[in-house]
């Protein structure tokens, strides 16, 4: 068994322990708060979903990444769930990077860090490891994220019509990439906490909005000696704002697709502040997601993103993501 798969097995054993631990937080009928979010975006809503997406990324140094990712949420019980995120088709293209062009012209064998799910992942892949065209295709690193929703850490307000929740979570990045340049060659642990709260307004559309702030501390448990140390704060902050009512809420018997009308629209900008303690660098990325609920349990979205404050040229300049959400139950 390779080192990567041993780490994956260790991760799965940890998951089993978390599932057993989470049982103390569950009661019949789930007496605590349950979200009625129809977009699949509320982290308080624990139901199994399939959420694949395609993403294009361009770094400041003109490196380009195309990836198709299998993404989903599995609810072990009403208060403990897991997301999985695995780029099963990933392309990293160095052909337009000036340093790679210089290497091809005989200018030495310098390297650049690969791009992963998280900015600032570190590493120093030599250009001599790449194909002559600078293009690498394969499988990326697997991400697993585990959420716990303790009843003791949620409170209602405004006559219990609104909710504030604190949710501990832990994320693991498992080095499953089949080629070095497609992953970080490191097992990263990321403990964190999610703060989710409804806006204190009664009437829509503001009365339907919520804010979710996911905060992680990333550090490497194991890494290849060629890779840099990982020690950083990473935020993923969302503002979810429904714009129009989904058609099925007006008519629960309506099971048809609503593609060409204005029902079920929402806006959800995401903000990612990242501070790298090893490099003492800060970067900030913004991505306004626009989505549409086609029918109950079926959602599509588009999400452009921009790096608005980057510390170096290995950070994201522009991204574009297109995805699909399907409720499994």
C-alpha positions in Angstrom: 0.0 0.0 0.0 1.4 3.4 -0.9 1.9 6.2 1.6 -1.1 8.2 0.2 -3.5 5.3 0.5 -2.3 4.6 4.1 -3.1 8.2 4.9 -6.5 7.8 3.4 -7.1 4.7 5.4 -6.1 6.6 8.6 -8.5 9.4 7.6 -11.4 7.0 7.2 -10.7 5.4 10.6 -10.8 8.9 12.1 -14.1 9.4 10.3 -15.6 6.3 11.9 -14.6 7.6 15.3 -16.3 11.0 14.6 -19.5 9.2 13.5 -19.6 7.3 16.8 -18.9 10.5 18.7 -21.6 12.4 16.9 -24.3 10.0 18.1 -24.5 11.8 21.4 -25.8 14.9 19.6 -28.7 13.2 17.9 -32.2 12.6 19.2 -35.3 11.2 17.5 -36.8 13.6 15.0 -33.9 16.0 15.3 -35.5 18.4 17.7 -33.0 21.2 16.9 -33.0 23.7 14.1 -33.3 22.4 10.5 -32.8 24.7 7.6 -35.4 25.0 4.8 -32.8 26.2 2.3 -33.8 25.2 -1.2 -30.5 26.1 -2.9 -28.2 23.5 -1.2 -26.0 26.2 0.1 -26.8 26.3 3.8 -24.2 24.3 5.9 -26.9 23.8 8.6 -29.0 21.7 6.2 -27.8 18.1 6.5 -29.1 16.0 3.6 -27.2 14.0 1.0 -26.5 16.0 -2.2 -24.4 15.5 -5.4 -22.6 18.7 -6.3 -20.2 18.2 -9.3 -18.5 21.2 -10.9 -16.1 22.4 -13.6 -13.6 25.1 -12.8 -11.1 27.1 -14.8 -8.3 28.9 -13.0 -5.6 31.3 -14.3 -2.8 32.4 -12.0 -1.0 35.7 -12.0 1.9 34.0 -13.8 -0.4 32.8 -16.6 -0.5 29.2 -15.4 -3.9 27.7 -16.3 -5.8 24.9 -14.6 -8.9 23.0 -15.9 -10.6 20.6 -13.5 -13.8 18.6 -13.3 -14.5 17.7 -9.7 -16.8 15.2 -8.1 -18.2 17.0 -5.1 -21.0 15.9 -2.7 -22.4 15.9 0.8 -23.2 12.7 2.7 -25.3 13.0 5.9 -24.4 10.2 8.4 -27.2 11.4 10.7 -29.1 14.7 11.2 -26.2 16.3 12.9 -23.0 14.9 11.4 -22.1 15.0 7.7 -19.2 14.8 5.3 -18.3 16.5 2.0 -16.0 14.8 -0.5 -14.2 16.8 -3.2 -12.0 15.0 -5.8 -10.8 16.4 -9.1 -11.0 13.3 -11.2 -10.0 15.1 -14.4 -7.4 17.9 -13.9 -5.2 19.7 -16.4 -2.3 22.0 -15.4 -0.9 24.0 -18.3 2.5 25.8 -17.9 2.9 26.6 -21.6 2.3 30.4 -21.2 4.4 30.8 -18.1 7.4 33.1 -18.8 9.7 31.0 -16.6 8.8 27.8 -18.5 9.4 29.5 -21.8 12.8 30.6 -20.5 13.5 27.0 -19.4 12.7 25.7 -22.9 15.1 28.2 -24.3 17.9 26.9 -22.1 17.5 29.3 -19.2 17.9 26.9 -16.3 15.5 24.6 -14.5 13.6 26.7 -12.0 10.1 25.7 -10.9 6.8 27.0 -9.7 4.4 25.8 -7.0 1.4 23.8 -8.3 -2.1 25.1 -7.9 -4.4 23.1 -5.6 -7.8 23.7 -4.0 -6.1 26.1 -1.6 -3.9 29.0 -2.6 -0.3 29.1 -1.4 0.0 25.3 -1.3 3.8 25.4 -1.6 6.1 23.1 -3.5 8.8 23.5 -6.1 8.1 21.3 -9.2 11.1 21.5 -11.6 10.2 22.2 -15.2 12.3 19.2 -16.2 9.5 17.0 -14.7 7.0 18.3 -17.2 6.2 17.3 -20.8 7.7 19.4 -23.5 4.4 21.2 -24.1 4.1 22.1 -20.4 0.7 20.4 -20.2 -0.1 17.8 -17.5 -3.3 15.8 -17.2 -4.5 13.4 -14.4 -6.2 13.2 -11.0 -5.9 15.7 -8.2 -5.8 15.5 -4.4 -8.9 14.3 -2.5 -10.5 16.7 0.0 -12.7 15.4 2.9 -14.6 17.7 5.2 -16.6 16.7 8.3 -19.3 18.9 9.9 -20.8 18.5 13.4 -23.9 20.5 14.3 -24.2 20.3 18.2 -27.5 21.4 19.6 -25.6 23.0 22.5 -24.1 25.5 20.0 -27.2 26.9 18.3 -29.6 29.5 19.4 -32.9 30.9 18.2 -33.9 34.6 18.2 -36.8 36.7 16.9 -39.3 34.2 18.5 -37.2 31.3 17.2 -37.8 32.3 13.6 -34.1 33.0 13.2 -31.1 30.9 14.1 -27.4 31.3 15.0 -25.2 28.2 14.9 -21.6 27.4 15.7 -20.4 24.2 13.9 -17.0 22.6 14.5 -15.4 20.9 11.5 -12.2 19.4 10.3 -10.9 19.0 6.7 -8.3 16.6 5.4 -6.4 17.0 2.1 -5.2 13.5 1.1 -2.4 13.4 -1.5 -4.1 11.1 -4.1 -2.8 13.0 -7.2 -1.2 10.6 -9.7 1.4 13.2 -10.8 3.3 15.5 -8.6 2.4 18.7 -10.3 -1.4 17.9 -9.9 -1.3 17.9 -6.1 0.5 19.1 -3.0 2.3 15.9 -2.1 1.2 16.6 1.5 -1.4 15.3 4.0 -3.0 18.5 5.3 -5.2 18.7 8.4 -7.5 21.7 8.7 -9.5 22.1 11.9 -12.0 24.9 11.9 -15.3 26.4 12.9 -18.3 27.6 10.9 -20.5 30.5 12.1 -23.9 30.6 10.4 -26.6 33.2 11.2 -29.8 34.4 9.6 -30.2 38.1 9.0 -32.5 39.8 11.6 -35.2 40.8 9.1 -38.7 39.4 8.8 -39.9 40.1 5.2 -38.2 38.8 2.1 -35.9 39.1 0.4 -33.6 40.1 3.3 -35.6 38.0 5.6 -34.5 34.9 3.7 -30.8 35.7 3.7 -28.0 34.2 5.9 -24.3 34.6 6.4 -21.9 31.6 6.7 -18.3 32.0 7.7 -16.0 29.0 7.5 -12.6 29.4 9.1 -9.8 26.9 8.9 -6.2 26.6 10.1 -4.2 24.5 7.7 -1.1 22.6 8.7 0.8 19.6 7.1 0.8 16.3 9.0 3.0 14.7 6.4 4.6 16.1 3.3 7.2 15.2 0.7 10.6 16.8 1.6 10.5 18.8 -1.7 7.4 20.7 -0.5 7.2 23.7 1.7 5.7 23.7 5.2 2.0 24.6 5.4 0.7 26.8 8.2 -2.0 29.2 7.2 -5.4 30.7 8.1 -8.0 30.3 5.4 -11.5 31.8 5.4 -14.5 31.0 3.2 -17.2 33.6 3.9 -20.5 33.5 2.1 -23.5 35.9 1.9 -26.5 34.0 0.6 -29.3 36.2 -0.7 -32.4 34.7 -2.4 -33.8 37.0 -5.1 -37.0 35.3 -6.3 -39.2 32.5 -4.9 -38.7 29.0 -6.4 -41.7 27.8 -8.4 -42.3 24.7 -6.2 -42.8 26.9 -3.1 -45.8 28.6 -4.8 -47.1 25.3 -6.0 -45.8 22.2 -4.2 -47.3 20.0 -6.9 -45.1 21.6 -9.6 -42.4 19.1 -10.6 -41.5 20.7 -13.9 -38.2 22.4 -14.8 -38.2 26.2 -14.8 -35.3 27.2 -17.0 -36.4 30.3 -18.9 -38.3 32.2 -16.1 -37.1 34.3 -13.2 -38.2 31.9 -10.4 -35.6 30.5 -7.9 -32.8 33.0 -8.5 -30.2 33.7 -5.8 -26.9 35.6 -5.4 -24.2 34.2 -3.1 -20.8 36.1 -3.2 -17.9 34.3 -1.6 -14.9 35.9 0.0 -11.6 34.1 0.7 -9.1 35.8 3.0 -5.9 33.7 3.3 -2.9 34.4 5.5 0.3 32.3 5.1 2.2 32.3 8.4 5.3 30.6 6.8 5.6 33.3 4.0 3.9 36.1 6.0 1.8 36.8 3.0 -1.9 37.7 2.6 -4.2 37.3 -0.4 -7.9 37.9 -0.9 -10.2 36.3 -3.5 -13.8 37.3 -4.4 -16.4 35.2 -6.3 -20.1 36.3 -6.8 -22.1 33.1 -7.4 -25.4 33.4 -9.4 -27.7 30.4 -9.2 -31.1 29.2 -10.2 -33.3 26.6 -8.6 -34.8 24.7 -11.6 -37.1 22.6 -9.5 -37.1 21.2 -6.0 -33.7 19.6 -5.4 -32.2 20.6 -8.7 -30.0 23.7 -8.9 -27.4 25.1 -11.4 -25.0 28.0 -10.9 -22.2 30.0 -12.4 -19.4 31.6 -10.4 -16.7 33.9 -11.7 -13.9 34.9 -9.3 -11.0 37.4 -9.0 -7.9 37.7 -6.9 -8.2 41.3 -5.7 -5.2 41.2 -3.3 -2.4 38.8 -4.2 1.0 38.6 -2.6 2.8 36.8 -5.4 2.3 35.6 -9.0 1.4 32.0 -8.0 -2.0 33.2 -6.7 -5.3 33.2 -8.5 -6.0 36.0 -10.9 -9.2 34.7 -12.4 -11.5 31.7 -12.0 -14.7 30.5 -13.5 -16.8 27.7 -12.0 -20.0 26.1 -13.3 -21.8 23.6 -11.2 -24.9 21.5 -10.6 -26.6 20.5 -7.3 -28.9 17.6 -6.9 -30.6 16.6 -3.6 -30.4 12.8 -3.1 -33.3 12.7 -0.7 
